[in-house]
Amino acid sequence: QVQLVESGGGSVQAGGSLRLSCVASQNAFSRTAMGWYRQVPGNQRQLLATAPRGGETVYSDVMKGRLTVTKDIAKNSMDLQMRELKPEDSGVYFCNGVPPNYAWGQGAQVFVSA
């Protein structure tokens, strides 16, 4: 069973940047489209970006223009570069398949202060 581990979360001031990483225990990234999600207080989990097996990443309207996804299939890893962060971006960030077909990891906690 594929295990997903997110890292790189932390605290940052508004306007700052953070880079999150996702590592899979198996070659999940070559099997299926992978994505980054977030869950902020009071909201359901939202899909932020979809990185297909081939082709360019597609970004949802949530945080659009402030995200960059990079994927390294050989390393079974995927990064999420976030910039111009806002306090309302505070929450827990996850990676998973698109649609989410693996067990959820613990996520990376992000806190953005005003």
N, CA, C and O atoms as a GROMACS GRO file, in nm:
protein
  456
    1GLN      N    1   0.084  -0.118   0.000
    1GLN     CA    2   0.000   0.000   0.000
    1GLN      C    3   0.089   0.124   0.000
    1GLN      O    4   0.187   0.133   0.074
    2VAL      N    5   0.053   0.219  -0.084
    2VAL     CA    6   0.132   0.341  -0.095
    2VAL      C    7   0.115   0.424   0.031
    2VAL      O    8   0.004   0.446   0.079
    3GLN      N    9   0.226   0.471   0.084
    3GLN     CA   10   0.223   0.564   0.196
    3GLN      C   11   0.275   0.698   0.148
    3GLN      O   12   0.374   0.706   0.075
    4LEU      N   13   0.208   0.803   0.191
    4LEU     CA   14   0.243   0.938   0.150
    4LEU      C   15   0.289   1.016   0.273
    4LEU      O   16   0.225   1.012   0.378
    5VAL      N   17   0.399   1.086   0.258
    5VAL     CA   18   0.453   1.164   0.369
    5VAL      C   19   0.478   1.306   0.321
    5VAL      O   20   0.556   1.329   0.228
    6GLU      N   21   0.411   1.400   0.385
    6GLU     CA   22   0.429   1.541   0.353
    6GLU      C   23   0.522   1.606   0.456
    6GLU      O   24   0.523   1.567   0.573
    7SER      N   25   0.599   1.703   0.412
    7SER     CA   26   0.689   1.774   0.502
    7SER      C   27   0.708   1.916   0.453
    7SER      O   28   0.668   1.951   0.342
    8GLY      N   29   0.771   1.997   0.537
    8GLY     CA   30   0.804   2.134   0.497
    8GLY      C   31   0.711   2.240   0.549
    8GLY      O   32   0.730   2.359   0.521
    9GLY      N   33   0.610   2.200   0.624
    9GLY     CA   34   0.519   2.300   0.678
    9GLY      C   35   0.587   2.386   0.784
    9GLY      O   36   0.700   2.358   0.825
   10GLY      N   37   0.518   2.488   0.827
   10GLY     CA   38   0.573   2.574   0.930
   10GLY      C   39   0.497   2.704   0.939
   10GLY      O   40   0.386   2.718   0.886
   11SER      N   41   0.558   2.800   1.006
   11SER     CA   42   0.496   2.930   1.025
   11SER      C   43   0.567   3.034   0.938
   11SER      O   44   0.689   3.033   0.925
   12VAL      N   45   0.488   3.122   0.882
   12VAL     CA   46   0.544   3.227   0.796
   12VAL      C   47   0.455   3.350   0.806
   12VAL      O   48   0.336   3.339   0.834
   13GLN      N   49   0.514   3.465   0.784
   13GLN     CA   50   0.434   3.588   0.784
   13GLN      C   51   0.364   3.604   0.650
   13GLN      O   52   0.408   3.551   0.548
   14ALA      N   53   0.256   3.678   0.653
   14ALA     CA   54   0.181   3.705   0.530
   14ALA      C   55   0.274   3.765   0.425
   14ALA      O   56   0.357   3.851   0.454
   15GLY      N   57   0.259   3.717   0.304
   15GLY     CA   58   0.345   3.761   0.195
   15GLY      C   59   0.466   3.673   0.174
   15GLY      O   60   0.537   3.686   0.075
   16GLY      N   61   0.489   3.582   0.267
   16GLY     CA   62   0.604   3.494   0.260
   16GLY      C   63   0.579   3.371   0.174
   16GLY      O   64   0.474   3.356   0.112
   17SER      N   65   0.680   3.284   0.172
   17SER     CA   66   0.676   3.163   0.089
   17SER      C   67   0.708   3.040   0.173
   17SER      O   68   0.776   3.048   0.276
   18LEU      N   69   0.659   2.928   0.126
   18LEU     CA   70   0.692   2.798   0.186
   18LEU      C   71   0.701   2.696   0.075
   18LEU      O   72   0.634   2.706  -0.028
   19ARG      N   73   0.785   2.596   0.097
   19ARG     CA   74   0.796   2.486   0.003
   19ARG      C   75   0.765   2.357   0.077
   19ARG      O   76   0.830   2.323   0.176
   20LEU      N   77   0.666   2.285   0.028
   20LEU     CA   78   0.626   2.158   0.085
   20LEU      C   79   0.675   2.045  -0.004
   20LEU      O   80   0.690   2.061  -0.125
   21SER      N   81   0.698   1.931   0.059
   21SER     CA   82   0.741   1.813  -0.016
   21SER      C   83   0.650   1.695   0.015
   21SER      O   84   0.596   1.683   0.125
   22CYS      N   85   0.636   1.610  -0.082
   22CYS     CA   86   0.558   1.487  -0.067
   22CYS      C   87   0.643   1.373  -0.120
   22CYS      O   88   0.695   1.379  -0.232
   23VAL      N   89   0.656   1.269  -0.041
   23VAL     CA   90   0.729   1.150  -0.084
   23VAL      C   91   0.636   1.030  -0.073
   23VAL      O   92   0.565   1.014   0.027
   24ALA      N   93   0.637   0.946  -0.175
   24ALA     CA   94   0.556   0.825  -0.176
   24ALA      C   95   0.644   0.704  -0.154
   24ALA      O   96   0.760   0.700  -0.196
   25SER      N   97   0.589   0.604  -0.086
   25SER     CA   98   0.667   0.485  -0.056
   25SER      C   99   0.688   0.397  -0.178
   25SER      O  100   0.781   0.317  -0.182
   26GLN      N  101   0.604   0.411  -0.277
   26GLN     CA  102   0.616   0.334  -0.401
   26GLN      C  103   0.605   0.430  -0.518
   26GLN      O  104   0.593   0.552  -0.500
   27ASN      N  105   0.609   0.376  -0.637
   27ASN     CA  106   0.612   0.462  -0.756
   27ASN      C  107   0.473   0.514  -0.793
   27ASN      O  108   0.425   0.496  -0.905
   28ALA      N  109   0.410   0.580  -0.693
   28ALA     CA  110   0.276   0.632  -0.715
   28ALA      C  111   0.273   0.734  -0.827
   28ALA      O  112   0.176   0.743  -0.902
   29PHE      N  113   0.380   0.812  -0.838
   29PHE     CA  114   0.379   0.924  -0.932
   29PHE      C  115   0.382   0.878  -1.077
   29PHE      O  116   0.343   0.954  -1.166
   30SER      N  117   0.427   0.758  -1.103
   30SER     CA  118   0.428   0.708  -1.240
   30SER      C  119   0.301   0.632  -1.275
   30SER      O  120   0.278   0.597  -1.391
   31ARG      N  121   0.218   0.606  -1.174
   31ARG     CA  122   0.097   0.527  -1.197
   31ARG      C  123  -0.025   0.613  -1.226
   31ARG      O  124  -0.111   0.576  -1.306
   32THR      N  125  -0.032   0.727  -1.161
   32THR     CA  126  -0.155   0.805  -1.164
   32THR      C  127  -0.125   0.953  -1.151
   32THR      O  128  -0.015   0.992  -1.111
   33ALA      N  129  -0.222   1.034  -1.186
   33ALA     CA  130  -0.209   1.177  -1.159
   33ALA      C  131  -0.203   1.199  -1.008
   33ALA      O  132  -0.274   1.133  -0.932
   34MET      N  133  -0.119   1.290  -0.967
   34MET     CA  134  -0.105   1.323  -0.826
   34MET      C  135  -0.141   1.469  -0.805
   34MET      O  136  -0.131   1.550  -0.897
   35GLY      N  137  -0.182   1.500  -0.686
   35GLY     CA  138  -0.222   1.637  -0.661
   35GLY      C  139  -0.189   1.684  -0.521
   35GLY      O  140  -0.157   1.605  -0.432
   36TRP      N  141  -0.198   1.813  -0.503
   36TRP     CA  142  -0.187   1.875  -0.372
   36TRP      C  143  -0.324   1.924  -0.330
   36TRP      O  144  -0.399   1.981  -0.409
   37TYR      N  145  -0.355   1.900  -0.203
   37TYR     CA  146  -0.482   1.940  -0.144
   37TYR      C  147  -0.452   2.022  -0.018
   37TYR      O  148  -0.341   2.020   0.035
   38ARG      N  149  -0.555   2.092   0.027
   38ARG     CA  150  -0.541   2.156   0.156
   38ARG      C  151  -0.675   2.150   0.229
   38ARG      O  152  -0.782   2.142   0.168
   39GLN      N  153  -0.666   2.154   0.359
   39GLN     CA  154  -0.786   2.164   0.442
   39GLN      C  155  -0.766   2.280   0.539
   39GLN      O  156  -0.680   2.275   0.627
   40VAL      N  157  -0.845   2.381   0.520
   40VAL     CA  158  -0.838   2.496   0.610
   40VAL      C  159  -0.960   2.490   0.701
   40VAL      O  160  -1.062   2.433   0.665
   41PRO      N  161  -0.949   2.549   0.819
   41PRO     CA  162  -1.060   2.541   0.916
   41PRO      C  163  -1.192   2.587   0.856
   41PRO      O  164  -1.200   2.692   0.792
   42GLY      N  165  -1.295   2.506   0.879
   42GLY     CA  166  -1.429   2.542   0.833
   42GLY      C  167  -1.458   2.505   0.689
   42GLY      O  168  -1.567   2.532   0.639
   43ASN      N  169  -1.362   2.443   0.622
   43ASN     CA  170  -1.382   2.407   0.482
   43ASN      C  171  -1.351   2.260   0.458
   43ASN      O  172  -1.276   2.197   0.533
   44GLN      N  173  -1.410   2.208   0.352
   44GLN     CA  174  -1.375   2.073   0.311
   44GLN      C  175  -1.237   2.075   0.244
   44GLN      O  176  -1.185   2.180   0.208
   45ARG      N  177  -1.180   1.958   0.231
   45ARG     CA  178  -1.050   1.946   0.166
   45ARG      C  179  -1.063   1.993   0.021
   45ARG      O  180  -1.155   1.953  -0.051
   46GLN      N  181  -0.969   2.078  -0.021
   46GLN     CA  182  -0.974   2.138  -0.154
   46GLN      C  183  -0.856   2.090  -0.238
   46GLN      O  184  -0.744   2.077  -0.187
   47LEU      N  185  -0.881   2.065  -0.364
   47LEU     CA  186  -0.774   2.031  -0.457
   47LEU      C  187  -0.709   2.160  -0.506
   47LEU      O  188  -0.778   2.250  -0.555
   48LEU      N  189  -0.578   2.167  -0.493
   48LEU     CA  190  -0.505   2.287  -0.534
   48LEU      C  191  -0.442   2.272  -0.672
   48LEU      O  192  -0.442   2.367  -0.751
   49ALA      N  193  -0.390   2.155  -0.701
   49ALA     CA  194  -0.317   2.136  -0.826
   49ALA      C  195  -0.314   1.989  -0.861
   49ALA      O  196  -0.306   1.904  -0.773
   50THR      N  197  -0.319   1.961  -0.990
   50THR     CA  198  -0.313   1.825  -1.042
   50THR      C  199  -0.193   1.812  -1.134
   50THR      O  200  -0.182   1.883  -1.233
   51ALA      N  201  -0.104   1.720  -1.098
   51ALA     CA  202   0.013   1.693  -1.182
   51ALA      C  203  -0.010   1.559  -1.250
   51ALA      O  204   0.002   1.455  -1.186
   52PRO      N  205  -0.044   1.559  -1.378
   52PRO     CA  206  -0.071   1.434  -1.448
   52PRO      C  207   0.056   1.352  -1.467
   52PRO      O  208   0.167   1.402  -1.445
   53ARG      N  209   0.040   1.228  -1.507
   53ARG     CA  210   0.158   1.144  -1.532
   53ARG      C  211   0.246   1.207  -1.642
   53ARG      O  212   0.368   1.201  -1.636
   54GLY      N  213   0.181   1.265  -1.738
   54GLY     CA  214   0.253   1.336  -1.843
   54GLY      C  215   0.182   1.467  -1.870
   54GLY      O  216   0.060   1.475  -1.855
   55GLY      N  217   0.254   1.567  -1.908
   55GLY     CA  218   0.191   1.696  -1.935
   55GLY      C  219   0.208   1.793  -1.821
   55GLY      O  220   0.272   1.765  -1.720
   56GLU      N  221   0.149   1.908  -1.840
   56GLU     CA  222   0.167   2.017  -1.745
   56GLU      C  223   0.071   2.008  -1.628
   56GLU      O  224  -0.038   1.952  -1.637
   57THR      N  225   0.114   2.064  -1.519
   57THR     CA  226   0.029   2.071  -1.401
   57THR      C  227  -0.086   2.166  -1.424
   57THR      O  228  -0.072   2.271  -1.487
   58VAL      N  229  -0.201   2.127  -1.372
   58VAL     CA  230  -0.320   2.212  -1.381
   58VAL      C  231  -0.352   2.263  -1.242
   58VAL      O  232  -0.360   2.186  -1.146
   59TYR      N  233  -0.370   2.392  -1.231
   59TYR     CA  234  -0.396   2.454  -1.102
   59TYR      C  235  -0.543   2.491  -1.091
   59TYR      O  236  -0.603   2.541  -1.186
   60SER      N  237  -0.600   2.466  -0.973
   60SER     CA  238  -0.737   2.507  -0.950
   60SER      C  239  -0.739   2.657  -0.918
   60SER      O  240  -0.634   2.720  -0.906
   61ASP      N  241  -0.857   2.710  -0.905
   61ASP     CA  242  -0.868   2.853  -0.876
   61ASP      C  243  -0.822   2.887  -0.735
   61ASP      O  244  -0.788   3.001  -0.706
   62VAL      N  245  -0.822   2.786  -0.648
   62VAL     CA  246  -0.777   2.809  -0.512
   62VAL      C  247  -0.626   2.834  -0.515
   62VAL      O  248  -0.550   2.748  -0.560
   63MET      N  249  -0.583   2.944  -0.472
   63MET     CA  250  -0.442   2.984  -0.466
   63MET      C  251  -0.378   2.994  -0.606
   63MET      O  252  -0.256   2.992  -0.618
   64LYS      N  253  -0.459   3.004  -0.709
   64LYS     CA  254  -0.406   3.010  -0.844
   64LYS      C  255  -0.313   3.128  -0.861
   64LYS      O  256  -0.340   3.238  -0.812
   65GLY      N  257  -0.202   3.105  -0.931
   65GLY     CA  258  -0.104   3.210  -0.953
   65GLY      C  259  -0.001   3.221  -0.842
   65GLY      O  260   0.096   3.295  -0.853
   66ARG      N  261  -0.022   3.147  -0.734
   66ARG     CA  262   0.070   3.154  -0.619
   66ARG      C  263   0.135   3.019  -0.591
   66ARG      O  264   0.203   3.002  -0.490
   67LEU      N  265   0.115   2.923  -0.681
   67LEU     CA  266   0.166   2.788  -0.659
   67LEU      C  267   0.250   2.742  -0.778
   67LEU      O  268   0.225   2.780  -0.892
   68THR      N  269   0.350   2.660  -0.746
   68THR     CA  270   0.425   2.590  -0.851
   68THR      C  271   0.452   2.449  -0.801
   68THR      O  272   0.506   2.429  -0.693
   69VAL      N  273   0.413   2.351  -0.883
   69VAL     CA  274   0.435   2.210  -0.850
   69VAL      C  275   0.550   2.157  -0.934
   69VAL      O  276   0.555   2.178  -1.055
   70THR      N  277   0.640   2.088  -0.869
   70THR     CA  278   0.746   2.017  -0.941
   70THR      C  279   0.743   1.872  -0.897
   70THR      O  280   0.722   1.842  -0.780
   71LYS      N  281   0.765   1.784  -0.992
   71LYS     CA  282   0.755   1.641  -0.965
   71LYS      C  283   0.882   1.572  -1.009
   71LYS      O  284   0.937   1.602  -1.114
   72ASP      N  285   0.929   1.478  -0.928
   72ASP     CA  286   1.046   1.398  -0.962
   72ASP      C  287   1.005   1.252  -0.952
   72ASP      O  288   1.007   1.192  -0.845
   73ILE      N  289   0.968   1.195  -1.067
   73ILE     CA  290   0.916   1.058  -1.066
   73ILE      C  291   1.022   0.960  -1.018
   73ILE      O  292   0.989   0.865  -0.948
   74ALA      N  293   1.146   0.982  -1.055
   74ALA     CA  294   1.253   0.891  -1.015
   74ALA      C  295   1.269   0.886  -0.864
   74ALA      O  296   1.307   0.783  -0.808
   75LYS      N  297   1.239   0.997  -0.798
   75LYS     CA  298   1.251   1.003  -0.652
   75LYS      C  299   1.117   0.984  -0.583
   75LYS      O  300   1.108   0.992  -0.460
   76ASN      N  301   1.013   0.957  -0.663
   76ASN     CA  302   0.878   0.941  -0.605
   76ASN      C  303   0.843   1.060  -0.517
   76ASN      O  304   0.792   1.042  -0.407
   77SER      N  305   0.870   1.178  -0.565
   77SER     CA  306   0.846   1.296  -0.484
   77SER      C  307   0.783   1.408  -0.566
   77SER      O  308   0.790   1.411  -0.688
   78MET      N  309   0.722   1.499  -0.494
   78MET     CA  310   0.655   1.614  -0.557
   78MET      C  311   0.660   1.729  -0.459
   78MET      O  312   0.628   1.713  -0.341
   79ASP      N  313   0.698   1.844  -0.507
   79ASP     CA  314   0.707   1.963  -0.422
   79ASP      C  315   0.598   2.062  -0.458
   79ASP      O  316   0.547   2.064  -0.570
   80LEU      N  317   0.562   2.143  -0.360
   80LEU     CA  318   0.467   2.251  -0.381
   80LEU      C  319   0.530   2.380  -0.329
   80LEU      O  320   0.550   2.396  -0.209
   81GLN      N  321   0.562   2.469  -0.420
   81GLN     CA  322   0.614   2.600  -0.384
   81GLN      C  323   0.497   2.696  -0.371
   81GLN      O  324   0.422   2.716  -0.466
   82MET      N  325   0.482   2.756  -0.254
   82MET     CA  326   0.374   2.850  -0.231
   82MET      C  327   0.432   2.987  -0.204
   82MET      O  328   0.532   2.999  -0.132
   83ARG      N  329   0.374   3.088  -0.258
   83ARG     CA  330   0.424   3.225  -0.239
   83ARG      C  331   0.307   3.319  -0.215
   83ARG      O  332   0.190   3.284  -0.235
   84GLU      N  333   0.343   3.439  -0.171
   84GLU     CA  334   0.242   3.542  -0.138
   84GLU      C  335   0.135   3.484  -0.046
   84GLU      O  336   0.015   3.502  -0.068
   85LEU      N  337   0.181   3.416   0.056
   85LEU     CA  338   0.086   3.349   0.145
   85LEU      C  339   0.004   3.448   0.224
   85LEU      O  340   0.049   3.558   0.258
   86LYS      N  341  -0.119   3.407   0.253
   86LYS     CA  342  -0.215   3.490   0.326
   86LYS      C  343  -0.258   3.415   0.452
   86LYS      O  344  -0.249   3.292   0.456
   87PRO      N  345  -0.303   3.486   0.553
   87PRO     CA  346  -0.349   3.417   0.674
   87PRO      C  347  -0.456   3.312   0.646
   87PRO      O  348  -0.461   3.210   0.714
   88GLU      N  349  -0.541   3.337   0.549
   88GLU     CA  350  -0.647   3.240   0.517
   88GLU      C  351  -0.594   3.115   0.448
   88GLU      O  352  -0.670   3.021   0.423
   89ASP      N  353  -0.465   3.112   0.416
   89ASP     CA  354  -0.404   2.992   0.362
   89ASP      C  355  -0.362   2.895   0.473
   89ASP      O  356  -0.319   2.783   0.445
   90SER      N  357  -0.374   2.937   0.597
   90SER     CA  358  -0.337   2.851   0.709
   90SER      C  359  -0.423   2.724   0.709
   90SER      O  360  -0.544   2.730   0.692
   91GLY      N  361  -0.357   2.611   0.729
   91GLY     CA  362  -0.430   2.485   0.730
   91GLY      C  363  -0.333   2.370   0.716
   91GLY      O  364  -0.213   2.384   0.741
   92VAL      N  365  -0.385   2.256   0.677
   92VAL     CA  366  -0.304   2.136   0.659
   92VAL      C  367  -0.304   2.099   0.511
   92VAL      O  368  -0.408   2.093   0.447
   93TYR      N  369  -0.186   2.075   0.459
   93TYR     CA  370  -0.166   2.047   0.316
   93TYR      C  371  -0.128   1.902   0.297
   93TYR      O  372  -0.044   1.847   0.369
   94PHE      N  373  -0.190   1.840   0.196
   94PHE     CA  374  -0.173   1.697   0.171
   94PHE      C  375  -0.141   1.674   0.023
   94PHE      O  376  -0.172   1.756  -0.062
   95CYS      N  377  -0.079   1.562  -0.004
   95CYS     CA  378  -0.071   1.513  -0.140
   95CYS      C  379  -0.148   1.382  -0.148
   95CYS      O  380  -0.165   1.313  -0.047
   96ASN      N  381  -0.194   1.349  -0.266
   96ASN     CA  382  -0.266   1.224  -0.289
   96ASN      C  383  -0.290   1.212  -0.438
   96ASN      O  384  -0.258   1.302  -0.515
   97GLY      N  385  -0.344   1.100  -0.477
   97GLY     CA  386  -0.380   1.085  -0.616
   97GLY      C  387  -0.497   1.176  -0.651
   97GLY      O  388  -0.566   1.229  -0.563
   98VAL      N  389  -0.519   1.193  -0.780
   98VAL     CA  390  -0.635   1.267  -0.827
   98VAL      C  391  -0.715   1.176  -0.920
   98VAL      O  392  -0.671   1.150  -1.032
   99PRO      N  393  -0.832   1.126  -0.876
   99PRO     CA  394  -0.891   1.148  -0.744
   99PRO      C  395  -0.808   1.082  -0.634
   99PRO      O  396  -0.721   0.999  -0.663
  100PRO      N  397  -0.834   1.117  -0.511
  100PRO     CA  398  -0.754   1.063  -0.400
  100PRO      C  399  -0.779   0.914  -0.380
  100PRO      O  400  -0.886   0.875  -0.332
  101ASN      N  401  -0.683   0.833  -0.417
  101ASN     CA  402  -0.702   0.689  -0.413
  101ASN      C  403  -0.603   0.619  -0.320
  101ASN      O  404  -0.595   0.496  -0.319
  102TYR      N  405  -0.529   0.697  -0.243
  102TYR     CA  406  -0.438   0.639  -0.145
  102TYR      C  407  -0.480   0.686  -0.005
  102TYR      O  408  -0.555   0.781   0.010
  103ALA      N  409  -0.428   0.616   0.095
  103ALA     CA  410  -0.454   0.659   0.232
  103ALA      C  411  -0.390   0.797   0.253
  103ALA      O  412  -0.278   0.822   0.208
  104TRP      N  413  -0.460   0.882   0.321
  104TRP     CA  414  -0.409   1.016   0.346
  104TRP      C  415  -0.292   1.012   0.445
  104TRP      O  416  -0.294   0.936   0.542
  105GLY      N  417  -0.192   1.093   0.418
  105GLY     CA  418  -0.083   1.109   0.513
  105GLY      C  419  -0.123   1.206   0.623
  105GLY      O  420  -0.239   1.248   0.631
  106GLN      N  421  -0.029   1.240   0.706
  106GLN     CA  422  -0.057   1.331   0.817
  106GLN      C  423  -0.066   1.476   0.771
  106GLN      O  424  -0.123   1.560   0.841
  107GLY      N  425  -0.012   1.505   0.656
  107GLY     CA  426  -0.017   1.641   0.604
  107GLY      C  427   0.092   1.729   0.663
  107GLY      O  428   0.162   1.692   0.757
  108ALA      N  429   0.103   1.846   0.605
  108ALA     CA  430   0.200   1.946   0.650
  108ALA      C  431   0.122   2.067   0.700
  108ALA      O  432   0.043   2.127   0.626
  109GLN      N  433   0.146   2.102   0.823
  109GLN     CA  434   0.074   2.214   0.885
  109GLN      C  435   0.137   2.346   0.841
  109GLN      O  436   0.259   2.363   0.849
  110VAL      N  437   0.054   2.437   0.795
  110VAL     CA  438   0.100   2.570   0.753
  110VAL      C  439   0.024   2.675   0.834
  110VAL      O  440  -0.098   2.671   0.844
  111PHE      N  441   0.100   2.768   0.891
  111PHE     CA  442   0.038   2.878   0.963
  111PHE      C  443   0.093   3.008   0.908
  111PHE      O  444   0.214   3.030   0.905
  112VAL      N  445   0.004   3.094   0.866
  112VAL     CA  446   0.043   3.223   0.809
  112VAL      C  447  -0.010   3.333   0.901
  112VAL      O  448  -0.130   3.347   0.922
  113SER      N  449   0.082   3.409   0.955
  113SER     CA  450   0.042   3.516   1.047
  113SER      C  451   0.028   3.648   0.972
  113SER      O  452   0.094   3.673   0.872
  114ALA      N  453  -0.061   3.731   1.026
  114ALA     CA  454  -0.086   3.860   0.960
  114ALA      C  455   0.030   3.956   0.979
  114ALA      O  456   0.025   4.069   0.931
   0.00000   0.00000   0.00000
